[in-house]
């Protein structure tokens, strides 16, 4: 048994082909990793055993991240373990956010302590909350499926010119990781606090991770919704939520981008053909079009986007599980990687869509 061992598992959000949020020249996957490296070094200096799920720019599924964490828990029975998933936000807010399980407990305590330290040392407004899924369980995959207390940390909003000032350099990202380490050290009962100048013991500086900055391009939002039968659900923007209810088959799909041209089509279940492709729910000519036929479920979805420098990313849920992300630019890829869905008659019950820079 490892009853006296304190373990921190750091999940570094996004990575590889998934950049995450982008704003004011900062790419989330890079900011997440630099923050994580600062957190890891400072936490180890406090005597915490640290595991980091990615330490380079690689793509990892949510399933892999959860399995990584749960395997560690099995290897160290009795240890006190905290899972922290590091992110940076977008959407115009101006605050730090920490998210814990609907079952609260120690995860809620950790979330509150991290938010408190980000407020104390960085001046961040704070929001601590939980989110319930349509199945009345935890909404976020890594919180729902890990076997230990888990917290998601959104350090700041990258697309807010004021909020991004606390994390727009590598040095600040490392420092933010040290602030989070201070909170975790207090959570584990290893320290009582950190002074205002040195948020956590100064370890050997972690390696610098800096990727080329993307070209300056305008942010593009996408708005979309689905229908069950003939009745549409509310519009969804980007990944702020998903379209559908995760239970009933989707029959119609609509979408439009803030700029550019979006085209899409669906394939009815148990058929090899697609319905005709349609363009933008809202076009320059006020054409209000939809893909699909009322009351006929579809099992494949294709979306493409015509604006140079961007691509559309989308995925669907079938049988209660999210399938892999599909990416298209201004044409559809060939074969099974060119559409979202199983294509075997299993209906799609939810959809997520986002437009990202290439």
Steps between C-alpha positions, in 0.01 A plus 500: 500500500607859433301690762759776547560557129362810329456465124414768246394394150520789252283477191626755245198602295493465119824447303617379159226545242272656763618857572220588739409865536696770317502868584733800494777291347489232772423137416335315786684170458834683540388710797362185666830318463715786628268540799514125563879495495510781754247314714691173478834649604350698790289208624799265496694757704225467764552122517199403288537207261395637161386325183443708189287353223672685217830691505516582129267607220316174434137407439335294774142383533295555812480123536882477509524774762247332728664159461841652582364644824303195606801272435707712739229477766511121474880501537491710820216372720433717802683806364331840503465589132381816328436526124532853357412573136659828385329724246463859380162627397337700219166667460557851630503438876740661747571255780650172610269202520534174690258213450441208735275195517130527573578271793727774640708359788877553484484599135287799592745596776792483256311704240424772756861512622640530147254776414587682824875496423446619140296787644747580778822496296379593151195714577272270305128514552391144567219263423478157665228272375378157393312399183238229470456304178168400348538162671520672842867404531809718472506676162879505448656171391819521706309581818234236436736214419806543721510298821649779715410857592523709182500871419500687170684834514436778246775750583381793288312601184746525211264705283458770765769765453501577873482146637774369270755736657562254784603223259637657181862399561674175579626640830147589606371157400770335715411734787132411469594136535688588819192675637294189438773293668467720808129418519565128456771506768244652738238247388734212589587665833868542408517879537289767667540761226727677257630857519401756242834516322578131477179309447671163544854383572722586203613178330734474205309680224311253281587478132350763276235382259430751225338414170474729199215745541220465249437771243276779613155385390155602603320272744215314331202378700258232383136473604310174455201297615327167437143380496341186635203412284394847386586693817828693525707545813650840583796639308848413630816709451832320447570257786309691766256209494394221265200478267258217572397314812737198480201264500270559203608472135575827321299553181591853384817713522551873450816712533655831403838671569559858609694552175563283195293221353409173668361205302368176645305186425369189678440139406175328609540180701527174307573678171829556317403838353512851639220751479590804286760733651368828639670831575484716815175511689533879464651602166537832325169429331318408823463140394393302805600148411550179691668164439281195543135404488259535795450178698779317311811445720846534345814300577766708319575872497742696280591867536747715305613863525625717216709771670880464445703452817221322687345157533184370659526239779198297598400179672182311583363274770373148427387243755580740784867554402674782319681388185830647378536849361475549123670792324423645157600813314318580174454138393398171655768243572454158342416185696393456863717792619297738288177490699378493859290202600514124485318471168357161594144601579580625851333841532685813609364644826719809556741724305789734587655744247782757511693696237874522571810638336706256296 
